[in-house]
Amino acid sequence: VLDQLSNQIGEDKEKTEVATSGIISMLTAALAKNAASPSGASALASALDSDHDGSILDNIGDLLGGNMTNNRAANGAGILKHVLGGNQGNAIDAISKMSGLAGDKTGNLMTMLAPIVLGMLGKEKRQNNMDQSGLSDMLSRSVKSATSQRQEMGLLGKLLDRDGDVGQGTWP
């Protein structure tokens, strides 16, 4: 899938991988924030039940190839508008800076990944028979886990690089 994403946006795999990771984390955090309120959790649960049950994951090739244009589950631009609202431009800028991708490529990648993220979430909800509270809790735990992992990696990096020379082209 990463190779196909890279080819679709015309970028190297490394930048696409960094951007993909950032986009998935950002979308998960935005979904968790939206689902933190009962009305947001209800709206997300309803959207997952009606349009994002995970079946889109069976057709990733068609989705990435642009062959699902009339499918509501594949409407990445619509998903991003619902999830990010007016913050979409800021999100694109942040991911672009982090990954080195141009803004238009980041926006295209976000549009391709949004249906996949919601499909994964919908599949998880369906397989685990989650209600809106369970969905909200799962998203919250996911964001906390990702934050904790980043903090642990930061602490591990500091421990391993006690003399501060990592990233400076010298060997310890």
Backbone bond lengths (Angstrom), bond angles and torsions (degrees), N, CA, C in turn:
res aa  C-N    CA-C-N  psi(-1)  N-CA   C-N-CA  omega(-1)  CA-C   N-CA-C  phi
1 V - - - 1.452 - - 1.526 110.25 -
2 L 1.322 116.69 -40.32 1.460 120.05 179.92 1.528 111.43 -62.57
3 D 1.333 116.54 -39.47 1.466 119.62 176.00 1.529 110.61 -62.23
4 Q 1.324 116.09 -42.66 1.462 120.02 -179.43 1.528 110.63 -66.03
5 L 1.333 117.54 -41.10 1.466 120.85 176.71 1.531 110.68 -61.19
6 S 1.325 116.10 -45.10 1.472 121.15 179.55 1.520 110.89 -59.49
7 N 1.325 116.07 -44.53 1.464 120.32 179.09 1.528 111.38 -64.82
8 Q 1.320 116.60 -40.75 1.463 120.72 -178.71 1.527 112.29 -61.13
9 I 1.331 116.60 -39.93 1.465 118.68 -177.85 1.525 112.46 -95.42
10 G 1.341 116.76 -4.94 1.458 120.65 177.70 1.517 112.89 69.58
11 E 1.316 115.79 46.03 1.471 119.86 -176.59 1.522 109.15 -137.80
12 D 1.329 116.41 162.71 1.466 119.16 179.92 1.527 110.51 -73.10
13 K 1.323 113.75 157.96 1.464 121.65 -173.08 1.526 112.23 -63.92
14 E 1.328 118.21 -37.06 1.459 121.07 -176.77 1.531 111.43 -64.11
15 K 1.329 116.87 -47.74 1.471 120.29 178.79 1.522 110.58 -64.58
16 T 1.321 115.55 -39.77 1.466 119.90 179.72 1.520 110.18 -64.17
17 E 1.326 117.03 -39.51 1.464 120.90 179.96 1.523 111.30 -65.57
18 V 1.324 117.71 -43.75 1.469 121.60 178.08 1.528 109.90 -62.85
19 A 1.320 116.21 -45.75 1.464 120.51 -179.69 1.524 110.91 -64.95
20 T 1.320 117.36 -41.54 1.465 121.51 179.91 1.521 110.51 -60.65
21 S 1.304 116.86 -46.17 1.463 121.00 178.29 1.529 110.86 -59.92
22 G 1.314 116.64 -45.60 1.458 121.00 179.42 1.518 112.17 -64.27
23 I 1.315 117.13 -40.61 1.463 121.30 -179.36 1.525 110.48 -66.08
24 I 1.317 116.69 -44.92 1.470 119.60 179.87 1.529 110.24 -63.00
25 S 1.329 117.34 -42.93 1.469 120.42 177.47 1.521 111.36 -62.48
26 M 1.321 116.51 -44.24 1.462 121.54 -178.67 1.522 111.06 -65.29
27 L 1.323 117.71 -44.15 1.460 120.65 179.28 1.528 110.92 -65.58
28 T 1.319 117.02 -40.22 1.462 120.39 178.11 1.522 110.69 -62.62
29 A 1.327 116.60 -43.43 1.466 120.25 178.73 1.531 110.92 -64.37
30 A 1.329 117.60 -41.34 1.469 120.94 179.16 1.527 110.73 -66.01
31 L 1.322 117.04 -40.68 1.462 120.60 177.45 1.522 110.63 -64.68
32 A 1.336 117.05 -40.54 1.465 120.93 177.99 1.523 110.48 -62.60
33 K 1.314 116.50 -42.02 1.464 120.42 178.74 1.522 110.30 -63.70
34 N 1.333 116.67 -45.28 1.458 120.93 178.92 1.532 111.47 -62.45
35 A 1.334 116.63 -38.55 1.463 121.11 -176.36 1.524 112.84 -83.57
36 A 1.330 117.63 -0.40 1.467 120.52 -179.83 1.529 111.63 -69.62
37 S 1.320 117.22 -25.77 1.468 120.34 177.30 1.531 108.56 -95.03
38 P 1.319 117.53 150.07 1.475 119.53 178.97 1.535 112.87 -57.84
39 S 1.334 117.73 -39.25 1.467 118.94 -179.74 1.523 110.92 -69.67
40 G 1.337 117.61 -37.49 1.458 120.73 177.55 1.512 111.89 -67.11
41 A 1.340 116.66 -41.78 1.462 121.00 178.55 1.530 110.29 -64.52
42 S 1.327 116.63 -39.40 1.460 120.96 178.99 1.530 110.65 -65.14
43 A 1.331 116.93 -44.01 1.460 120.98 179.48 1.529 111.09 -63.47
44 L 1.329 117.18 -42.01 1.464 120.55 178.79 1.524 110.69 -65.77
45 A 1.334 117.22 -45.56 1.460 120.74 179.64 1.531 110.16 -59.45
46 S 1.311 116.56 -41.36 1.462 121.01 179.21 1.533 111.07 -64.43
47 A 1.336 116.45 -43.95 1.470 120.10 178.50 1.521 111.11 -62.88
48 L 1.328 117.16 -40.35 1.459 120.70 179.26 1.525 110.27 -65.35
49 D 1.333 116.67 -41.08 1.460 120.30 -179.34 1.525 111.81 -67.08
50 S 1.337 117.12 -38.99 1.458 119.17 -173.84 1.532 114.11 -88.49
51 D 1.334 117.81 -35.48 1.466 119.29 -172.47 1.534 115.57 -126.41
52 H 1.302 118.30 -18.22 1.467 120.29 -170.26 1.526 111.25 -129.87
53 D 1.324 116.44 61.51 1.461 121.37 -176.43 1.528 113.20 -83.94
54 G 1.314 117.17 -1.25 1.459 121.01 -179.61 1.515 113.60 101.82
55 S 1.328 117.53 -10.19 1.466 119.55 -177.73 1.527 111.94 -64.63
56 I 1.313 117.49 -23.44 1.467 120.57 179.19 1.537 111.01 -62.19
57 L 1.333 116.56 -24.64 1.465 120.75 179.98 1.529 111.77 -67.11
58 D 1.331 116.50 -19.63 1.463 120.63 177.50 1.526 111.58 -77.04
59 N 1.331 116.53 -11.73 1.462 121.81 -175.74 1.528 111.91 -129.02
60 I 1.317 117.25 40.40 1.472 120.46 -176.56 1.520 111.03 -59.50
61 G 1.316 117.14 -39.37 1.470 120.21 179.09 1.518 111.75 -59.73
62 D 1.327 116.34 -43.98 1.467 120.42 177.87 1.521 110.76 -65.83
63 L 1.326 116.79 -41.58 1.463 120.89 179.47 1.526 110.51 -60.29
64 L 1.321 116.59 -51.08 1.462 120.64 -177.31 1.525 111.86 -71.02
65 G 1.321 116.44 -24.51 1.458 120.35 177.40 1.520 113.49 -83.32
66 G 1.343 116.11 -2.14 1.461 120.18 178.85 1.514 114.18 78.15
67 N 1.329 117.18 19.42 1.464 120.93 -177.06 1.526 113.76 -92.94
68 M 1.325 117.46 11.53 1.465 120.45 -178.70 1.524 110.37 -124.08
69 T 1.288 117.88 38.46 1.467 122.01 -171.45 1.519 114.02 -64.41
70 N 1.314 119.86 -27.26 1.462 121.11 -178.39 1.527 112.98 -95.81
71 N 1.297 117.41 7.57 1.454 122.72 -177.41 1.529 109.33 -93.98
72 R 1.334 117.91 121.95 1.475 121.12 -179.31 1.524 111.65 -58.93
73 A 1.323 117.37 -34.62 1.459 120.81 -179.74 1.524 111.69 -65.54
74 A 1.330 117.07 -22.84 1.457 121.62 -177.66 1.525 113.16 -95.33
75 N 1.321 118.49 3.85 1.459 122.74 -176.48 1.528 110.65 -80.10
76 G 1.332 115.28 78.86 1.463 120.65 -177.61 1.512 113.30 -59.71
77 A 1.332 117.51 -40.16 1.465 120.56 179.98 1.520 110.82 -63.24
78 G 1.318 116.94 -41.37 1.461 121.00 178.30 1.518 112.03 -65.95
79 I 1.330 115.77 -40.57 1.468 120.65 178.42 1.521 109.82 -61.86
80 L 1.333 116.23 -47.01 1.464 120.15 -179.21 1.529 111.45 -61.42
81 K 1.327 116.34 -38.23 1.468 119.99 178.83 1.527 110.13 -63.20
82 H 1.327 117.05 -42.38 1.468 120.56 178.84 1.522 112.15 -68.31
83 V 1.321 116.51 -42.63 1.468 120.50 -173.53 1.527 111.70 -78.72
84 L 1.332 117.25 -42.96 1.464 120.76 -173.35 1.526 113.86 -102.19
85 G 1.314 117.23 -20.16 1.460 120.33 -178.44 1.518 110.43 57.05
86 G 1.313 116.49 -132.95 1.456 122.40 -178.57 1.514 114.52 -76.02
87 N 1.318 117.65 0.29 1.469 121.20 -178.66 1.517 113.62 -92.95
88 Q 1.318 117.27 6.18 1.462 119.77 -176.55 1.529 111.72 -61.54
89 G 1.316 118.46 -42.73 1.461 121.12 179.71 1.519 111.94 -61.95
90 N 1.323 116.97 -41.80 1.466 120.74 177.58 1.523 111.30 -63.74
91 A 1.328 115.81 -39.68 1.465 119.93 179.13 1.528 110.68 -64.79
92 I 1.325 116.82 -42.63 1.465 120.86 178.26 1.522 110.29 -61.35
93 D 1.337 116.79 -44.75 1.468 120.81 179.55 1.523 111.29 -60.74
94 A 1.335 116.90 -44.43 1.472 120.68 -178.23 1.524 111.15 -64.56
95 I 1.329 117.36 -44.98 1.469 120.75 -179.94 1.523 110.14 -66.81
96 S 1.320 117.56 -37.85 1.469 121.26 178.95 1.527 110.62 -62.35
97 K 1.314 116.32 -45.07 1.470 119.97 179.11 1.520 111.38 -63.99
98 M 1.323 116.77 -40.34 1.454 121.54 -178.00 1.528 111.41 -68.71
99 S 1.339 116.89 -39.11 1.458 120.96 -171.05 1.524 114.54 -98.02
100 G 1.331 116.42 -23.16 1.456 119.70 -174.45 1.517 113.36 88.06
101 L 1.334 118.00 2.28 1.466 121.08 176.42 1.519 109.78 -78.74
102 A 1.308 116.64 147.68 1.461 121.22 172.95 1.523 108.68 -66.58
103 G 1.320 116.45 154.32 1.454 121.61 -176.76 1.515 114.30 -57.29
104 D 1.340 117.36 -40.41 1.462 119.06 -179.53 1.522 111.63 -66.39
105 K 1.333 116.81 -36.53 1.460 120.32 178.21 1.527 110.44 -70.01
106 T 1.324 116.68 -38.44 1.467 120.23 177.43 1.521 109.97 -63.81
107 G 1.326 116.80 -43.94 1.458 120.55 178.31 1.521 112.00 -60.91
108 N 1.319 117.00 -42.75 1.467 120.92 177.57 1.524 111.16 -63.06
109 L 1.325 116.39 -42.71 1.459 121.03 179.56 1.536 110.41 -64.29
110 M 1.321 116.62 -41.60 1.463 120.11 177.48 1.529 110.56 -60.60
111 T 1.307 116.36 -42.13 1.461 121.30 -179.56 1.528 111.22 -64.25
112 M 1.333 117.24 -35.21 1.464 120.99 178.29 1.530 111.43 -74.82
113 L 1.338 116.66 -36.07 1.463 119.88 -175.14 1.524 113.78 -81.65
114 A 1.318 118.46 -28.35 1.465 120.76 -176.49 1.538 112.55 -54.95
115 P 1.344 119.53 -46.97 1.472 118.41 178.28 1.528 112.89 -64.12
116 I 1.328 116.74 -31.91 1.462 120.40 179.50 1.529 109.94 -68.74
117 V 1.333 116.77 -43.32 1.468 120.75 178.98 1.529 109.97 -61.65
118 L 1.329 117.09 -46.95 1.459 119.14 179.17 1.526 111.59 -66.94
119 G 1.312 117.24 -35.48 1.461 120.29 175.76 1.520 111.99 -62.53
120 M 1.324 116.37 -42.87 1.464 120.66 177.68 1.529 110.37 -63.44
121 L 1.313 116.44 -43.02 1.451 121.43 179.51 1.532 110.50 -64.84
122 G 1.320 116.58 -43.76 1.457 120.48 178.29 1.515 112.63 -63.19
123 K 1.310 116.29 -40.34 1.469 120.44 178.30 1.521 110.19 -63.78
124 E 1.326 116.78 -43.77 1.469 121.43 178.41 1.533 110.47 -61.50
125 K 1.328 116.07 -43.44 1.471 120.92 179.67 1.525 110.15 -61.45
126 R 1.312 115.97 -46.37 1.464 120.97 -177.85 1.525 111.23 -66.48
127 Q 1.341 117.74 -46.59 1.460 121.28 -176.97 1.520 112.46 -65.51
128 N 1.329 116.63 -32.11 1.466 120.51 -178.03 1.523 112.52 -102.74
129 N 1.341 116.25 8.34 1.461 122.17 176.97 1.533 111.76 48.68
130 M 1.329 115.95 50.16 1.463 121.51 -177.40 1.521 111.74 -83.77
131 D 1.322 114.93 140.77 1.455 119.75 169.55 1.532 107.65 -90.22
132 Q 1.327 117.16 -175.73 1.467 119.23 -176.57 1.523 112.17 -64.34
133 S 1.311 118.58 -32.34 1.463 121.07 177.84 1.533 110.78 -68.08
134 G 1.317 116.53 -43.01 1.461 121.13 177.97 1.521 111.58 -63.60
135 L 1.318 114.82 -37.89 1.463 120.84 178.12 1.525 110.44 -63.95
136 S 1.319 116.34 -46.87 1.461 121.66 178.64 1.527 111.02 -61.21
137 D 1.334 116.12 -43.89 1.466 120.58 179.25 1.523 111.73 -63.06
138 M 1.339 116.68 -42.77 1.460 120.25 -179.87 1.529 111.03 -62.40
139 L 1.328 116.79 -44.12 1.462 120.29 179.18 1.531 110.57 -63.62
140 S 1.300 116.69 -42.81 1.461 120.76 179.82 1.530 110.84 -62.38
141 R 1.329 116.89 -44.81 1.476 120.68 177.98 1.525 110.92 -62.40
142 S 1.326 116.58 -39.40 1.459 121.14 -179.56 1.527 111.23 -62.31
143 V 1.322 116.72 -44.05 1.464 120.91 179.20 1.525 110.37 -66.31
144 K 1.324 117.12 -42.92 1.477 120.66 179.32 1.523 110.63 -63.46
145 S 1.323 117.42 -40.36 1.461 121.62 179.05 1.526 110.99 -64.20
146 A 1.326 117.21 -44.29 1.467 120.88 179.38 1.521 110.73 -64.08
147 T 1.327 116.94 -40.98 1.467 120.91 178.28 1.511 110.28 -63.51
148 S 1.323 116.25 -43.26 1.461 120.77 179.62 1.527 111.09 -63.35
149 Q 1.329 117.11 -41.36 1.466 120.74 179.19 1.524 110.67 -63.54
150 R 1.342 117.79 -41.75 1.464 120.19 178.03 1.518 110.70 -63.35
151 Q 1.331 116.72 -40.41 1.460 120.14 179.25 1.526 110.34 -66.24
152 E 1.339 116.77 -42.44 1.464 120.38 178.87 1.519 110.81 -62.53
153 M 1.333 116.99 -42.31 1.461 119.93 179.29 1.526 110.12 -65.21
154 G 1.323 116.63 -37.19 1.462 119.76 177.03 1.519 111.55 -63.92
155 L 1.334 116.56 -42.68 1.460 120.84 178.23 1.521 110.92 -67.74
156 L 1.331 116.37 -40.21 1.460 120.50 178.35 1.521 110.47 -63.31
157 G 1.318 116.26 -42.95 1.465 120.24 177.95 1.511 112.03 -61.07
158 K 1.318 116.95 -41.35 1.465 120.49 178.33 1.524 110.71 -65.70
159 L 1.321 116.75 -39.37 1.456 120.53 179.07 1.527 110.87 -65.20
160 L 1.334 116.35 -43.93 1.454 120.74 -178.61 1.521 112.56 -72.84
161 D 1.318 116.80 -23.11 1.468 121.51 -176.72 1.527 110.11 -114.19
162 R 1.312 116.17 55.40 1.466 120.60 -176.37 1.517 113.44 -61.31
163 D 1.340 117.03 -29.44 1.473 117.88 -179.46 1.521 112.55 -92.38
164 G 1.330 117.87 1.26 1.460 121.43 172.49 1.516 115.42 72.57
165 D 1.341 118.11 23.62 1.461 118.99 -176.34 1.527 114.07 -102.14
166 V 1.329 119.50 -4.16 1.454 120.78 178.78 1.524 108.60 -65.05
167 G 1.315 115.20 135.44 1.460 120.72 -179.96 1.524 112.15 84.82
168 Q 1.317 117.09 4.70 1.458 119.89 -179.63 1.525 112.20 -111.87
169 G 1.326 116.44 10.42 1.461 120.54 174.32 1.521 114.70 79.13
170 T 1.316 118.79 13.90 1.464 120.33 178.65 1.523 109.45 -118.05
171 W 1.318 115.32 158.02 1.450 119.91 178.04 1.520 108.56 -95.24
172 P 1.307 117.43 145.44 1.476 120.29 177.66 1.507 111.72 -68.41
